[in-house]
Amino acid sequence: MTDVCRVTPVLQVAETLEALRSFRQSVAGQTIAFVPTMGALHEGHCSLIRKARELADRVVVSIYVNPLQFGPEEDLSRYPRSLEADLAACEALGADLAFTPTDAVIYPEGRDAITHVVPPAELTEQLCGLSRPGHFEGVATVVLKLFHMVEPDIAVFGEKDAQQLAVIRRMVRDLNLPMSIVGHPTVREADGLALSSRNKYFQTAEQRQAALILSQTLFEAQARFALADRPLVRPLLDECLAAVLARPEFRHPAVQALFRLGYLEARQSETFLPVETLTVGTRILMAAYVGNVRLIDNILLPGD
Ligand code: AMP
């Protein structure tokens, strides 16, 4: 395998393990903050890279669409890819290395018969794990491999994928990995829509509008929580969704026809255990299809 390492004034790009190792050796003794991504970078990813820049001497960003975490019916083949723009963003943000491996670098033996990381069922057999069997195993497996390849001191993940963040934190603790995990808040559009690479799939104004139902429902729950004393989860969340769907901007049949709820649930933010009443530190999580685009969002109920 050839050692492809393109050197720009600041950003290096490594496609192979050899190139990654030679970068790693060149920065021995310095601290490394790592931001794993699947590319199609947006401002949410950028905020993680900026955070990483604050936390360590060197910043490594990986750009790899991991087939192991996609189900057979999911969007692996059409997942958005924009490598050149992603590298330009990494460079502009002061990242030191972009690791852009191929499948052959990550899964040289193929991906059918390899060792898997199996996170505990109490974390995965709920929420996104129910509709995406094997997803978190695929995430944990590739993230552990990337951690061993990059050997970071710190890795930065978005709270946007809160269940993923909980799985990774648990893996690092359970497997005694010598590194720390930093969670970073969700970046949103001005109207509240959480940034996501999958927002690129929206083709109509109605889809974009229907996507807002997620964040608006979470904000509604936050507002009602502030006015109530330890409200019961189920009635409150159901009322919030009904109230949002009844708003004039969402009542249009073309918008409502696009929206299909996956889940709207509350969990204790650290343990991800179900809760019956909403309290400070509860995380409310939501998944929905907008047309054929699956979106997730969540919010942490704040203290005073
Ligand atoms: P992805 O490329 O979707 O695998 O995401 C890579 C990282 O970016 C993950 O840690 C995500 O949680 C994080 N991320 C994605 N969207 C956002 C967002 N809107 N705000 C903050 N972080 C995000």
Residues whose N, C-alpha, C, O or C-beta is under 5 A from the ligand:
A	BS01	AMP	P36 T37 M38 G39 G44 H45 V156 F157 G158 E159 K160 D161 H184 P185 T186 V187 A194 L195 S196
